[in-house]
């Protein structure tokens, strides 16, 4: 895993680490959260840069929160399969999605989506 991280751009590691650590900082102020495992859906293929960085960072998030963080792969359709699964999930704070700039372009690139990228998601980190 360490050799994979050495090949990733430093800016990508820093940006992703900051994003996930901000999630942890926000969750520290929440009452009694988390009390169970957190599911994070990755809408990108296994082994991609997003997947690799997410796994490294979420492993540390799991350790800090004291709860398992389970990564579920839902790649395909430019990420819309994974985003759709999260949009349909219970809005209880236990199902998250890793994202990138692809979500911002989906309304322009697709005529019809099974979710609204603005209305159906609450950004945890901007």
C-alpha positions in Angstrom: 0.0 0.0 0.0 2.9 2.4 0.8 4.3 2.0 -2.7 0.9 2.9 -4.2 0.8 6.1 -2.1 4.2 7.2 -3.3 2.9 7.1 -6.9 0.0 9.4 -6.1 0.3 13.2 -6.5 0.9 14.9 -3.2 -1.9 17.4 -3.8 -4.4 14.5 -4.2 -3.3 13.0 -0.9 -3.5 16.3 0.9 -6.9 17.2 -0.5 -8.4 13.9 0.2 -6.9 13.7 3.7 -8.2 17.1 4.5 -11.6 16.2 3.3 -11.9 13.1 5.4 -10.3 14.6 8.5 -12.8 17.5 8.3 -15.6 14.8 8.3 -14.0 13.5 11.5 -13.8 17.0 13.0 -17.5 17.6 12.2 -18.5 14.3 13.7 -16.8 14.9 17.0 -19.3 17.6 17.7 -22.3 15.4 16.9 -24.2 13.7 19.7 -23.7 9.9 19.9 -22.5 9.6 16.4 -21.4 7.1 15.2 -22.9 4.3 17.2 -22.5 1.7 14.4 -20.6 1.0 11.2 -20.5 3.7 8.5 -21.0 2.7 4.9 -19.1 4.6 2.3 -20.1 4.0 -1.3 -17.3 4.4 -3.9 -18.8 5.2 -7.3 -15.4 4.6 -9.0 -13.7 1.3 -9.9 -11.6 -0.6 -7.5 -7.9 0.2 -7.7 -8.5 3.7 -9.1 -6.7 6.6 -7.4 -10.0 7.6 -5.7 -10.4 4.1 -4.3 -6.8 3.8 -3.1 -6.8 7.2 -1.3 -10.2 6.6 0.1 -9.2 3.2 1.6 -6.1 4.7 3.2 -7.9 7.7 4.7 -11.0 5.8 5.7 -8.9 3.3 7.6 -7.6 6.1 9.7 -11.1 7.6 10.1 -12.4 4.2 11.3 -9.6 4.1 13.9 -10.3 7.6 15.1 -14.1 7.1 15.3 -13.9 3.7 16.9 -16.4 2.3 14.4 -15.9 0.2 11.2 -16.0 2.1 8.0 -17.1 -0.2 5.2 -16.4 0.7 1.6 -18.9 -0.6 -0.9 -17.9 -0.4 -4.6 -20.7 0.7 -7.0 -18.8 1.8 -10.1 -20.4 2.5 -13.5 -22.2 5.1 -15.5 -19.7 7.8 -14.7 -20.4 7.4 -11.0 -24.2 7.8 -11.2 -24.8 4.2 -10.1 -23.1 4.8 -6.7 -24.5 8.3 -6.3 -28.0 7.0 -7.0 -27.6 4.3 -4.3 -26.7 6.9 -1.8 -29.5 9.2 -2.8 -32.0 6.4 -2.2 -30.4 5.4 1.2 -31.8 6.4 4.6 -30.7 10.0 5.4 -29.3 9.0 8.8 -25.6 10.0 8.4 -24.4 6.4 8.1 -24.2 6.2 4.3 -21.7 8.4 2.6 -20.2 8.6 -0.8 -16.8 9.6 -2.0 -17.0 12.2 -4.7 -15.0 14.2 -7.2 -15.6 16.8 -9.7 -17.6 14.3 -11.8 -20.7 15.0 -9.6 -20.6 18.7 -10.6 -20.8 17.9 -14.3 -23.5 15.2 -14.2 -26.4 17.6 -14.7 -24.8 18.9 -17.9 -23.7 15.6 -19.3 -26.8 13.5 -18.6 -30.4 14.5 -19.6 -32.0 12.3 -16.9 -30.5 11.2 -13.6 -32.2 9.1 -11.0 -31.3 11.7 -8.4 -30.7 15.5 -8.2 -27.0 16.2 -7.5 -27.9 19.4 -5.6 -31.1 18.5 -3.8 -30.4 14.9 -2.8 -27.0 15.3 -1.2 -25.6 17.3 1.7 -21.9 18.1 1.3 -19.9 17.2 4.4 -16.8 18.8 3.1 -16.5 21.4 0.3 
